């Protein structure tokens, strides 16, 4: 079990390797919901095969390029992302983006828990003919959340080992699906589809990239055991490569399936629908490996959320902090599975809000990182007035101003199930680029404002 919490990892314990990041970011994308997103690009956006291919490449390159960039902060400071964020926003100021990101992460973990439970229910139905009941729904949801909690509670070594194993299993199962599709898909119909509007391609990239952006604040959490000498370029390459080998085939498979089964894009239970599209000898092992993958996605998210809870002042061990998020996702997941009428709409709404909220933090943190920020281990952990990252009353005013301005701007362009900003009819709003506007405003405002002087006396680091 990993016993280290927010405290930075000493140099003599940094024995990690950059190559361990590749299976980590592969695992972060192992969700069958990417099939549904690919189907939506075909059914709703009207894109053809080659346009979906472009979207499926561009989105992970953009979003996980940013993930890889921010992961460099982990090797510099040796601490989790939200602990490093104290150096940027101030000890008190960091509570505001931290609290918001923690709450929004509840939704992400809830959607993943529900999807994993649907996959378990689908396997029970396909393999054993066991029909779902309210009791069985709650049992499968509890089992899924408990498995995620176990792995995340154990810590980084368990996550790395599980990721390596799950990548191999999921890759083999996905290969079976690809072979089946190559032999059974109506390829003439697939390839003869006319192209859709270019504007829909941009919107598709925006929607798909928003999900990847949600991993940005967590990136240092998985890189903090790397030595300071680790290559920043290799870290970015591992993040982008890991995302591409998962997102690209999954989205393309969903797009191909949707040509003959367009209901994949709108089904309330996408997992069961996918199970019905494939032969049982493929669907059962595929859904089983999908359950493992989605459990690990939740475990990764809970792992990071535990650190965030600690930065907010929860004076409990890391594993218990993880348990707080596990309990919340269990309660919210049960409510969603019982009452949700349109699962995909709920999922896309969460992606959109995730993109905006995480992008406001990213714009500020990213500029600070590019300025050559170094991190003082003692100052990161010292939350008392007058500490190295106390700034003015505990707040870095430039960072807080840029973050707040960006968050408001992003919401103006955002439309989800429960909220519609006044600028959603604009070009940015129509193309789902509220998150991009958020990043640019946060970065631009923070770059234009003078950097506050901290009390650490550190020198700029090199990339």
For each residue, the residues with C-beta under 8 A, 3 or more apart:
1: 153 154 155 319
2: 154 155 156 157 158 318
3: 155 317 318
4: 7 9 155 318
5: 307 310 317 318 321
6: 79 80 83 307 310 311 380 381
7: 4 79 377 381
8: 77 78 79 83 224 375 377 380 381
9: 4 13 14 78 79 224 225
10: 13 14 78
11: 14 78 227 228
12:
13: 9 10 225
14: 9 10 11 75 78 224 225 226 227 228
15: 225 227
16: 20 223 225 226 227 230
17: 20 226
18: 21 226 230 231 234 235 238
19: 22 238
20: 16 17 23 24 160
21: 18 24 25 71 222 223 235 238 239 242
22: 19 25 26 238 241 242
23: 20 26 27 160 163 164 167 242
24: 20 21 27 28 159 160 163 222 242 300
25: 21 22 28 29 64 67 215 238 239 241 242 243
26: 22 23 29 30 163 167 242 243 245 246
27: 23 24 30 162 163 166 167 242 293 296 297 300
28: 24 25 215 242 243 297 300
29: 25 26 34 60 212 242 243 246 247 250 297
30: 26 27 166 167 170 246 290 293 294 296 297
31: 34 112 115 250 290 293 294 297
32: 35 36 115 119 250 270 271 274 287 290 294
33: 36 37 111 115 270 347
34: 29 31 37 38 246 247 250 251 254
35: 32 38 39 250 251 253 254 257 264 270 274
36: 32 33 39 40 254 264 265 267 270 344 347
37: 33 34 40 41 207 208 251 254
38: 34 35 41 42 52 56 250 251 252 253 254 255 256 257 258
39: 35 36 42 43 254 255 257 258 261 262 264 265
40: 36 37 43 44 45 254 258 265 344 348
41: 37 38 44 45 47 51 52 55 200 204 251 254 255
42: 38 39 45 46 47 52 193 254 255 258 259 262 265
43: 39 40 46 258 262 264 265 266
44: 40 41 265
45: 40 41 42 196 200 201 203 204
46: 42 43 196 197 200
47: 41 42 51 52 55 195 196 200 201 204 255
48: 51 52 191 193 194 195 196
49: 52 53 190 191 193 252 255 256
50: 53 54 195
51: 41 47 48 54 55 195 196 200 201
52: 38 41 42 47 48 49 55 56 204 251 252 255
53: 49 50 56 57 248 252
54: 50 51 57 58 201
55: 41 47 51 52 58 59 201 204 205 208 251
56: 38 52 53 59 60 208 247 248 251 252
57: 53 54 60 61 244 248
58: 54 55 61 62 205 209
59: 55 56 62 63 204 205 208 209 212 247
60: 29 56 57 63 64 208 209 212 240 243 244 247 248
61: 57 58 64 65 240 243 244
62: 58 59 65 66 205 209 212
63: 59 60 66 67 208 209 210 211 212 213 215 243
64: 25 60 61 67 68 212 215 239 240 242 243 244
65: 61 62 68 69 236 239 240
66: 62 63 69 70 212 213 216 362 366
67: 25 63 64 70 71 212 215 216 219 239 243
68: 64 65 71 72 219 235 236 237 238 239 240
69: 65 66 72 236 366 369
70: 66 67 73 81 216 217 219 220 362 365 366 369
71: 21 67 68 74 75 219 220 222 223 235 236 239
72: 68 69 75 76 223 232 235 236 369 463
73: 70 76 77 81 84 219 220 223 365 369 373 375
74: 71 77 78 79 80 81 84 219 220 221 222 223 224 226
75: 14 71 72 78 223 224 226 227 228 230 232 235
76: 72 73 228 373 374 375 461
77: 8 73 74 83 84 87 220 224 374 375 377 380
78: 8 9 10 11 14 74 75 224 225 375 377
79: 6 7 8 9 74 83 84 220 224 375 377 380
80: 6 74 83 84 220 221 224 304 307 308 311
81: 70 73 74 84 85 216 217 218 219 220 221 304 307 365
82: 85 86 94 98 101 217 304 307 308 311
83: 6 8 77 79 80 86 307 311 380 381
84: 73 74 77 79 80 81 87 88 220 365 375 380
85: 81 82 88 89 94 97 98 217 311 361 365
86: 82 83 89 90 91 94 311 380 383 389
87: 77 84 368 373 375 376 379 380 389 454
88: 84 85 94 364 365 368 373 396 399
89: 85 86 93 94 96 97 364 395 396 399 400 403
90: 86 93 94 389 390 391 392 394 395 396 399 400
91: 86 94 382 383 387 389 390 394
92: 95 393 394 395
93: 89 90 96 391 394 395 396 399 400
94: 82 85 86 88 89 90 91 97 98 311
95: 92 98 99 311 312 313
96: 89 93 99 100 400 403
97: 85 89 94 100 101 360 361 403
98: 82 85 94 95 101 102 308 311 312
99: 95 96 102 103 312
100: 96 97 103 104 357 407
101: 82 97 98 104 105 217 308 357 358 361
102: 98 99 105 106 305 308 309 312
103: 99 100 106
104: 100 101 107 108 353 354 357 358
105: 101 102 108 109 214 301 304 305 308 325
106: 102 103 109 110 325 328 329 332
107: 104 110 111 332 350 353 354
108: 104 105 111 112 214 301 350 354
109: 105 106 112 113 148 298 301 302 305 325 328 329
110: 106 107 113 114 328 329 332 333 336
111: 33 107 108 114 115 336 346 347 350
112: 31 108 109 115 116 294 297 298 301
113: 109 110 116 117 141 144 145 148 298 329 330 333
114: 110 111 117 118 141 333 336 337 340 343
115: 31 32 33 111 112 118 119 270 271 294
116: 112 113 119 120 144 290 291 294 295 298
117: 113 114 120 121 137 140 141 144 333 337
118: 114 115 121 122 269 270 271 272 337
119: 32 115 116 122 123 271 287 288 290 291 294
120: 116 117 123 124 140 143 144 291
121: 117 118 124 125 132 136 137 140 271 272
122: 118 119 125 126 269 271 272 274 275 283 287
123: 119 120 126 127 275 284 287 288 291
124: 120 121 127 128 130 132 136 140
125: 121 122 128 129 130 131 132 272 275
126: 122 123 275 280 283 284 287
127: 123 124 280 284
128: 124 125
129: 125
130: 124 125 136
131: 125
132: 121 124 125 136 137
133: 136 137
134: 137 138 338
135: 138 139
136: 121 124 130 132 133 139 140
137: 117 121 132 133 134 140 141 334 337 338
138: 134 135 141 142 334
139: 135 136 142 143
140: 117 120 121 124 136 137 143 144
141: 113 114 117 137 138 144 145 330 333 334 337
142: 138 139 145 146 330
143: 120 139 140 146 147
144: 113 116 117 120 140 141 147 148 291 294 295 298
145: 113 141 142 148 149 298 326 329 330 333
146: 142 143 149 150 326
147: 143 144 150 151 295 299
148: 109 113 144 145 151 152 295 296 298 299 302 326
149: 145 146 152 153 299 302 322 323 326
150: 146 147 153 154
151: 147 148 154 158 159 162 295 296 299
152: 148 149 155 159 298 299 300 302 303 306 322 326
153: 1 149 150 319 322 323
154: 1 2 150 151 157 158 159 319
155: 1 2 3 4 152 158 159 303 318 319
156: 2 159 160 222 225 303
157: 2 154 160 161
158: 2 151 154 155 161 162
159: 24 151 152 154 155 156 162 163 222 296 299 300 303
160: 20 23 24 156 157 163 164
161: 157 158 164 165
162: 27 151 158 159 165 166 292 296 299
163: 23 24 26 27 159 160 166 167 296
164: 23 160 161 167 168
165: 161 162 168 169
166: 27 30 162 163 169 170 289 292 293 296
167: 23 26 27 30 163 164 170 171
168: 164 165 171 172
169: 165 166 172 173 289 292
170: 30 166 167 173 174 289 290 292 293
171: 167 168 174 175
172: 168 169 175 176 289
173: 169 170 176 177 282 285 286 288 289 290
174: 170 171 177 178 249 250 253 286
175: 171 172 178 179
176: 172 173 179 180 282 285 286
177: 173 174 180 181 253 278 282 286
178: 174 175 181 182 249 253
179: 175 176 182 183
180: 176 177 183 184 278 279 282
181: 177 178 184 185 253 256 257
182: 178 179 185
183: 179 180
184: 180 181
185: 181 182 190 256 257 259 260
186: 189 190 259 260
187: 190 191
188: 191 192
189: 186 192 193 259 260
190: 49 185 186 187 193 256 259
191: 48 49 187 188
192: 188 189
193: 42 48 49 189 190 259
194: 48
195: 47 48 50 51
196: 45 46 47 48 51 200 201
197: 46 200 201
198: 201 202
199: 202 203 430 431
200: 41 45 46 47 51 196 197 203 204
201: 45 47 51 54 55 196 197 198 204 205
202: 198 199 205 206 431 432 433
203: 45 199 200 206 207 430 431 432 433
204: 41 45 47 52 55 59 200 201 207 208 432
205: 55 58 59 62 201 202 208 209
206: 202 203 209 210 355 431 432 433 434 435 436
207: 37 203 204 210 211 348 351 352 432
208: 37 55 56 59 60 63 204 205 211 212 247 251
209: 58 59 60 62 63 205 206 212 213 355 435
210: 63 206 207 213 214 351 352 354 355 356 432 435
211: 63 207 208 214 351 354 355
212: 29 59 60 62 63 64 66 67 208 209 215 243 247
213: 63 66 209 210 216 354 355 358 359 362 435
214: 105 108 210 211 351 354 355 358
215: 25 28 63 64 67 212 218 219
216: 66 67 70 81 213 219 358 361 362
217: 70 81 82 85 101 304 308 358 361 362 365
218: 81 215 221 222 300 301 303 304
219: 67 68 70 71 73 74 81 215 216 222 223 239
220: 70 71 73 74 77 79 80 81 84 223 224
221: 74 80 81 218 224 303 304 307
222: 21 24 71 74 156 159 218 219 300
223: 16 21 71 72 73 74 75 219 220 226 230 235
224: 8 9 14 74 75 77 78 79 80 220 221
225: 9 13 14 15 16 78 156
226: 14 16 17 18 74 75 223 230 235
227: 11 14 15 16 75 230
228: 11 14 75 76
229:
230: 16 18 75 223 226 227 234 235
231: 18 234 235
232: 72 75 235 236 463
233: 236 237
234: 18 230 231 237 238
235: 18 21 68 71 72 75 223 226 230 231 232 238 239
236: 65 68 69 71 72 232 233 239 240
237: 68 233 234 240 241
238: 18 19 21 22 25 68 234 235 241 242
239: 21 25 64 65 67 68 71 219 235 236 242 243
240: 60 61 64 65 68 236 237 243 244
241: 22 25 237 238 244 245
242: 21 22 23 24 25 26 27 28 29 64 238 239 245 246
243: 25 26 28 29 60 61 63 64 67 212 239 240 246 247
244: 57 60 61 64 240 241 247 248
245: 26 241 242 248 249
246: 26 29 30 34 242 243 249 250
247: 29 34 56 59 60 208 212 243 244 250 251
248: 53 56 57 60 244 245 251 252
249: 174 178 245 246 252 253
250: 29 31 32 34 35 38 174 246 247 253 254
251: 34 35 37 38 41 52 55 56 208 247 248 254 255
252: 38 49 52 53 56 248 249 255 256
253: 35 38 174 177 178 181 249 250 256 257
254: 34 35 36 37 38 39 40 41 42 250 251 257 258 264
255: 38 39 41 42 47 49 52 251 252 258 259
256: 38 49 181 185 190 252 253 259
257: 35 38 39 181 185 253 254 260 261 264 274 277
258: 38 39 40 42 43 254 255 261 262 264 265
259: 42 185 186 189 190 193 255 256 262
260: 185 186 189 257
261: 39 257 258 264 273 277
262: 39 42 43 258 259 265 266
263: 266 267 273
264: 35 36 39 43 254 257 258 261 267 270 273 274 277
265: 36 39 40 42 43 44 258 262 344
266: 43 262 263 342 344
267: 36 263 264 270 272 273 343 344
268: 340 341 342 343 344
269: 118 122 272 273 343
270: 32 33 35 36 115 118 264 267 273 274 343 344
271: 32 115 118 119 121 122 274 275 287 290
272: 118 121 122 125 267 269 275 276
273: 261 263 264 267 269 270 276 277
274: 32 35 122 257 264 270 271 277 278 283 286 287
275: 122 123 125 126 271 272 278 283 284 287
276: 272 273 283
277: 257 261 264 273 274 283
278: 177 180 274 275 282 283 286
279: 180 282 283
280: 126 127 283 284
281: 284 285
282: 173 176 177 180 278 279 285 286
283: 122 126 274 275 276 277 278 279 280 286 287
284: 123 126 127 275 280 281 287 288
285: 173 176 281 282 288 289
286: 173 174 176 177 274 278 282 283 289 290
287: 32 119 122 123 126 271 274 275 283 284 290 291
288: 119 123 173 284 285 291 292
289: 166 169 170 172 173 285 286 292 293
290: 30 31 32 116 119 170 173 271 286 287 293 294
291: 116 119 120 123 144 287 288 294 295
292: 162 166 169 170 288 289 295 296
293: 27 30 31 166 170 289 290 296 297
294: 30 31 32 112 115 116 119 144 290 291 297 298
295: 116 144 147 148 151 291 292 298 299
296: 27 30 148 151 159 162 163 166 292 293 299 300
297: 27 28 29 30 31 112 293 294 300 301
298: 109 112 113 116 144 145 148 152 294 295 301 302 329
299: 147 148 149 151 152 159 162 295 296 302 303
300: 24 27 28 152 159 218 222 296 297 303 304
301: 105 108 109 112 218 297 298 304 305 325
302: 109 148 149 152 298 299 305 306 322 325 326 329
303: 152 155 156 159 218 221 299 300 306 307 322
304: 80 81 82 105 217 218 221 300 301 307 308
305: 102 105 109 301 302 308 309 321 322 324 325
306: 152 302 303 309 310 318 319 321 322 324 325
307: 5 6 80 81 82 83 221 303 304 310 311 318 321
308: 80 82 98 101 102 105 217 304 305 311 312
309: 102 305 306 312 314 316 321 324 325
310: 5 6 306 307 313 314 316 318 321
311: 6 80 82 83 85 86 94 95 98 307 308
312: 95 98 99 102 308 309
313: 95 310
314: 309 310 321 324
315:
316: 309 310 320 321
317: 3 5 320 321
318: 2 3 4 5 155 306 307 310 321 322
319: 1 153 154 155 306 322 323
320: 316 317 323 324
321: 5 305 306 307 309 310 314 316 317 318 324 325
322: 149 152 153 302 303 305 306 318 319 325 326
323: 149 153 319 320 326 327
324: 305 306 309 314 320 321 327 328
325: 105 106 109 301 302 305 306 309 321 322 328 329
326: 145 146 148 149 152 302 322 323 329 330
327: 323 324 330 331
328: 106 109 110 324 325 331 332
329: 106 109 110 113 145 298 302 325 326 332 333
330: 113 141 142 145 326 327 333 334
331: 327 328 334 335
332: 106 107 110 328 329 335 336
333: 110 113 114 117 141 145 329 330 336 337
334: 137 138 141 330 331 337 338
335: 331 332 338 339
336: 110 111 114 332 333 339 340 346
337: 114 117 118 137 141 333 334 340
338: 134 137 334 335
339: 335 336
340: 114 268 336 337 343 346
341: 268
342: 266 268 345 346
343: 114 267 268 269 270 340 346 347
344: 36 40 265 266 267 268 270 347 348
345: 342 348 349 417
346: 111 336 340 342 343 349 350 417
347: 33 36 111 343 344 350 351
348: 40 207 344 345 351 352 416
349: 345 346 352 353 416 417 418
350: 107 108 111 346 347 353 354
351: 207 210 211 214 347 348 354 355
352: 207 210 348 349 355 356 414 415 416 432 434 435
353: 104 107 349 350 356 357 414 416
354: 104 107 108 210 211 213 214 350 351 357 358
355: 206 209 210 211 213 214 351 352 358 359 410 434 435 438
356: 210 352 353 359 360 407 410 411 414 434 435 438
357: 100 101 104 353 354 360 361 407 410
358: 101 104 213 214 216 217 354 355 361 362 435
359: 213 355 356 362 363 406 410 435 436 438 439 442
360: 97 356 357 363 364 403 406 407 410 438 439 442
361: 85 97 101 216 217 357 358 364 365 403 442
362: 66 70 213 216 217 358 359 365 366 439 442
363: 359 360 366 367 402 403 406 438 439 440 441 442 443 444 446
364: 88 89 360 361 367 368 399 402 403 406 442 443 446
365: 70 73 81 84 85 88 217 361 362 368 369
366: 66 69 70 362 363 369 370 439 443
367: 363 364 370 371 442 443 446 447
368: 87 88 364 365 371 373 399 446
369: 69 70 72 73 365 366 373
370: 366 367
371: 367 368 451 460
372: 460 461 462 463
373: 73 76 87 88 368 369 460 461
374: 76 77 456 458 459 460 461
375: 8 73 76 77 78 79 84 87 379 380 458
376: 87 379 380 388 389 454 456 458
377: 7 8 77 78 79 380 381
378: 381 382 388
379: 87 375 376 382 387 388 389 454 455 456
380: 6 8 77 79 83 84 86 87 375 376 377 389
381: 6 7 8 83 377 378
382: 91 378 379 387 388 389
383: 86 91 387
384: 387 390
385: 390 394
386: 390 455
387: 91 379 382 383 384 390 455
388: 376 378 379 382 454 455 456
389: 86 87 90 91 376 379 380 382 396 454 455 456
390: 90 91 384 385 386 387 393 394 455
391: 90 93 394 395 396 397 452 454
392: 90 395 396 397 452
393: 92 390
394: 90 91 92 93 385 390 391
395: 89 90 92 93 391 392 400
396: 88 89 90 93 389 391 392 399 400 452
397: 391 392 400 401 452
398: 401 402 445 446 449 450 451 452
399: 88 89 90 93 364 368 396 402 403 446 452
400: 89 90 93 96 395 396 397 403 404
401: 397 398 404 405 445 449
402: 363 364 398 399 405 406 441 442 443 444 445 446 449
403: 89 96 97 360 361 363 364 399 400 406 407 442 446
404: 400 401 407 408
405: 401 402 408 409 441 442 445
406: 359 360 363 364 402 403 409 410 438 439 441 442 445
407: 100 356 357 360 403 404 410 411 438
408: 404 405 411 412
409: 405 406 412 413 437 438 441
410: 355 356 357 359 360 406 407 413 414 434 435 437 438 441
411: 356 407 408 414 419 421 434
412: 408 409 421 422 423 434
413: 409 410 421 423 424 426 428 429 433 434 437
414: 352 353 356 410 411 419 420 421 424 429 434
415: 352 419 420 421 424 429
416: 348 349 352 353 419 420
417: 345 346 349
418: 349
419: 411 414 415 416
420: 414 415 416 424
421: 411 412 413 414 415 424 429 434
422: 412
423: 412 413 426 428 429
424: 413 414 415 420 421 429 430
425: 429 430
426: 413 423 429 430
427: 430 431
428: 413 423 431 433 434 436 437
429: 413 414 415 421 423 424 425 426 432 433 434
430: 199 203 424 425 426 427
431: 199 202 203 206 427 428
432: 202 203 204 206 207 210 352 429
433: 202 203 206 413 428 429 436 437
434: 206 352 355 356 410 411 412 413 414 421 428 429 437 438
435: 206 209 210 213 352 355 356 358 359 410 438 439
436: 206 359 428 433 439 440
437: 409 410 413 428 433 434 440 441
438: 355 356 359 360 363 406 407 409 410 434 435 441 442
439: 359 360 362 363 366 406 435 436 442 443
440: 363 436 437 443 444
441: 363 402 405 406 409 410 437 438 444 445
442: 359 360 361 362 363 364 367 402 403 405 406 438 439 445 446
443: 363 364 366 367 402 439 440 446 447
444: 363 402 440 441 447 448
445: 398 401 402 405 406 441 442 448 449
446: 363 364 367 368 398 399 402 403 442 443 449
447: 367 443 444
448: 444 445
449: 398 401 402 445 446
450: 398
451: 371 398
452: 391 392 396 397 398 399
453:
454: 87 376 379 388 389 391 458
455: 379 386 387 388 389 390
456: 374 376 379 388 389
457:
458: 374 375 376 454
459: 374
460: 371 372 373 374
461: 76 372 373 374
462: 372
463: 72 232 372
